Amino acid sequence: MSLTRQSRNYLMFGVFQYFIDWGVMVGLSHMGMPVEAANLAGRISGALLGFWLNGRFTFASEDTRVGRRQFGRFVAMWIATTIASTWAISTVDAYAGLKWTWLAKPVIEVILGGIGFLASRHWVYRR
């Protein structure tokens, strides 16, 4: 399976997921929800869609499956990246305010997306 194809699909699906995630986080925090809870809601909103899309299209091959084991690995990775994301978002909010938090979220998620790609390619979607 081509690294180029995997990277392209992961990026394409990731952008789609990100806009869902970011939109939910901004919308809920704008309505008064604490940024930590809004961030969690945003990340959940795109997570299951991303698991399915990446398992079905990005990493699909003889070596990959989308089953219970892969879902468990995905959940473990998602929890770790969500903790990191929420900590970073909360830190920016505490020191710089809500508007800077909205601007920082894309940077934080791009970094975590790179980590997620490597973990997905080499661990999550393997048998």
Secondary structure as the mmCIF struct_conf table of DSSP 4:
data_model
#
loop_
_struct_conf.conf_type_id
_struct_conf.id
_struct_conf.beg_label_comp_id
_struct_conf.beg_label_asym_id
_struct_conf.beg_label_seq_id
_struct_conf.end_label_comp_id
_struct_conf.end_label_asym_id
_struct_conf.end_label_seq_id
HELX_RH_AL_P HELX_RH_AL_P1 LEU A 3 HIS A 30
TURN_TY1_P TURN_TY1_P1 MET A 31 GLY A 32
HELX_RH_AL_P HELX_RH_AL_P2 VAL A 35 LEU A 53
HELX_RH_PI_P HELX_RH_PI_P1 ASN A 54 THR A 58
BEND BEND1 PHE A 59 PHE A 59
BEND BEND2 SER A 61 SER A 61
TURN_TY1_P TURN_TY1_P2 GLU A 62 ASP A 63
STRN STRN1 THR A 64 THR A 64
BEND BEND3 GLY A 67 GLY A 67
HELX_RH_AL_P HELX_RH_AL_P3 ARG A 68 ALA A 96
HELX_RH_AL_P HELX_RH_AL_P4 LEU A 98 ALA A 119
HELX_RH_PI_P HELX_RH_PI_P2 SER A 120 VAL A 124
TURN_TY1_P TURN_TY1_P3 TYR A 125 TYR A 125
STRN STRN2 ARG A 126 ARG A 126
#
